[in-house]
Amino acid sequence: MIKSKALSLLRLLGYNKSDRALARSIKNILGFYPRNIELYKLAFTHKSLSSKTTSGYTISNERLEYLGDAILSSVVAEFLFKKFPTKQEGFLTEMRSKIVSRSSLNKLSMKLGLEDLVHYSKTNEHCRFKSLGGNAFEALTGAMFLDFDYDFAYKIIINRIVKMHIDLDELEKSEKNYKSKLLEWAQKEKRHVNFKQLTSKGTGYDRLYVIQVTIDEKDYAVASDHSIKGAEQLAAEKTWQMIF
């Protein structure tokens, strides 16, 4: 432990001023110093500031956001499975959807101060939409996974985020079934909503379903999850945020 802390401090001394500030912010928020600071710089680079390398690689947090979305879903699913050993799949899926929902992640990001770390184009203030923080949170999760491993990301997310900032009892009572809300709205407005499975990846418990919402045959949000129901809920929530 002492050796690990010493290495972290030596690494911190090798950073420039802005990198040291970012590393300290991450330490204050999540309790650890990064090993590869570049991953975290990327996690907080909004697409409005994206650029391309000579090899065609886009520099923004979108790819890390994609990875973090999958890791976060897996971490929360595992935690809930162990936390509620007698609950059925429907309850677990609903609770996971509430925890990883866009509105929940946005609130967490604001509470943790992550939005203040995001770099985005100041000439495009519209880019600071309400999912900016939630997207950065997912990208940060992806950065943690790549910098360390799944077990490390699991411990940080559960111990520093879920247990400290999420009231599971209160969350269980809350109603955030975005699929039902979207379908009720569509019925009222005489619109046709469809949840279309684009693809699935992996096998068994590792299978990941990719679902897209269409409204009157127009494409809306895409989301992925380890269950079709979970992916539909996430896609419905993202679509709800897009419309309202």
N, C-alpha and C positions, 0 to 999 in steps of 0.2 A: 504493500500500500504506500509506504514512504517513498520507495523507488519510483512508483507510478506518479506520485505527486511531484517529485523532483523532475522527472522527465517532462511532465506537463508544464512546469514553470520554465524549464529551459526552452521548451518549444515556444512558449508565450514570449520569451525575450527575443526570439528570432523573428517575430512578426513585426510588421510596420505598425504605425500608430492606429490606423483604422481597423486593421486585423486584430490588434490587441483589444480594441474597444468591443468588437464583435465577440471575440472569445470570452471576454469578461461578462458580457451580457448573457451569453449562453450559459456560462457557469452560474450566474445569479438566478437565471430562470429555471434551468434544468439540473444544475448541480454537477456539471462536468465540463472540463475543457476539451474542445475538439482536438482530434489528432490531425485531421486534414481540413484546415480552415477553408480551403477552396470549395469544398462541398457545401458549406454553410453560406458562403458568399453567393454561390449559385442558387441556393434555396431561397434567398431573399432578393433575387433579381427578377423583377416582374417582366412579363413579355413585352411591355411597352418600351423597355430598354434593351430588348434582345438584339443580338448581333450574330453574324455567322463567321465561322472560321474558314480558312482556305479550303478545308476538306468538306465544307458544307454543313458542319455541326452548328445547330442553333444554340446560342448561349442564353438561356433563361431557365426559370424554375419549373417549366411545364413537364419535362420528363421526370424530374424528381417528384413532382406532385402526383403524377400517374403511379409511380412506384410506392410513394408514401400512402396513397389511398388504399392500395392492396395490403400493405403491411399493417396499417392502422386497423383495417377491418379484421384481419387475422388475429391481431393482438387482443382487440376487444372481444371477439368471438371466443377466444380461448379463456379469457378472464371470466366472462359471463358463464361459460360452460362449467367452470370450476366453482364459481360463486353461487350459482343456483342449480345444484345437482338434481333437484326434483322438478324443475320447470321444463315445459315442453318446447319444441322447436319454434312454435309461433311466438311465444313470449320472448325467447332469446333473440329472435330475429327483430322483433319490435324494439327491444331495449337497445340492441346494437345500432339500429337505424337512428334511434334518438341520440345516442352518444356521438355517432360519427356524422350526424346531420350537418348540413352546411350552416344552419343558424347556430347550432351548438358550437361548432368549430370557430365560427366568427366571433362568438361571445368569449370563448376561451382565449382566442388570439388577442382580443382587445384587453382581456383581464391580465394576460401574461405580458402584454406590451410588445407582442411580435410585430404588429402593424408598423410600429415606429422603426423597425429594423429593415423594412422592405424598401428597396430602391425602385422607383418607377419614374416615368417621364413626367416632369413637372409641367411640361407644355401640353400634356394630355390628362387634365385633372379628372376627366370622365373615367379614366382607367382605375381610379380609386373606388371601384364599385364595392358593394357590401360583402362580396366573397373574397376580397383581396387577402384578408387575414386568414380565413379558412384555408385558402389555397396554399398560403405560406406555411401554415401548420402542417399540412400534408407533405409539402416539399421538405420541411425540416425533419419529419419522420423518415422520409426516404434518405436524407443525408445521414441521419443517425445509423440507419441500417447499413449503409455502405461504409461508413466510417468505422463502425464496430461490428455488430452482427444482430441477428434477430433477438437473441436473449437479452442483449443490452438494451435494445429499443423497447422490448417488452417491459423490462424493469423500470425504465424511465417513464414510459407512458402510463403505466399502472400506478407506480408509487408517487410520481411527481405531478401527474395530471389527474387521473381518474380519482384516486383516493383523496387528493387534496382539494380538488376543484369541482367534483361532480357529486351531487346528492342523489344516490341511486333510488332511495325511497321516494323522493320528490319526483324524480324522473319517471318512475314506474306509474305514478298517478297522472302524469301529464299526457295530453293527447296530441300526437304529432304524426298521424297517419296521412302522409302527403298523397299517397295513392288514392285513398278514399276522398280526400279533399278535392283532388284533381278531377276524379270521376264525377263527384257531385256538382262541381262547377260546370263540367262539360255537359252534363244532363240538363242543367238549368239553362245553359247558353245554346243548347242544341248543337254541340260540337262532338265530333267523333274522336275518341282517344284510343290509341292502340299501343301496347307494350310489345315491342318487336325484339326477339332475340337475334342479335347480329352474329354471335359466335360463342363458343365455349373453349376454354383452354385447360389442359391438364386432365387428370383422372382422379376418381375417388374423392377424398376430402380436399384434395388440392385443386379440384376443378373450379374454374373461375368463369362465371357467366357474364356476358356483356349484353346489356339491354338498352334499347333506344326507345324514347317516347316519340310518337307521331300524333299530331293533331290535325285532323282533316287532311291526312296524307302529307303534311309538312313536317320535316324532321326537327326534333327538339333535342333535349339533353340525352347524353349517353352516360351510363354508369356500369360499374362492374362489382360483383360480390360473389361470395362462395355459395350463395343460394339464389335461385331465381327470384324469390320473394324479396330478398334483401336488395338485389340489384334493381328490381322494380321500384322499391321504396326510395332508393337513392336517386334514381333517374326521375321519379315523380317530384321529389323535393327540388332537384336542380331545375326542372321544368317550371315548377311553381315560382321559383325565384326569378326565372327569366321573364315570366309573364307578369308577375306582380312585384 
